Amino acid sequence: MPQHKSAVKRIRTSERQRERNRSVRSRVRTAIRKFEEGAAERKAELLREATSELDNAVRKGVIKESTANRKKSRLARGLNRAAAKETPRQ
C-alpha cells in the first residue's frame, strides 16, 4: 500500500489513464480489423475510419505519430493492392 498522499493520487490517475488508453487502443484495433475483413467495395470508407481512429489515438497520446503513420501507410498499401487485383490491366 502507498504510504504518501501523492502516491495514492498517482495510483488513481494511472488507473484512469490505463483505462482510457485501453479503450482507445481497442477502438484502433477494431477499426483496423474491420478494414482488413471488410467488403472490397467499402474498403475506402473503412480506411478513412481506421485512419481517423489512428489520428485520434495520436492526439490523445496513446500511440506515437510515427507508429500511426506506419500503420496508415500499410493499410493504404493494402487498399491499393486490392484495387490493383480487381482492375485488369490493359
Protein Blocks (a to p, Z undefined) as FASTA:
>chain_A
ZZbfklmmmmmmmmmmmmmmmmmmmmmmmmmmmmmmmcfklmmmmmmmmmmmmmmmmmno
macfklmmmmmmmmmmmmmmmmmmmpccZZ
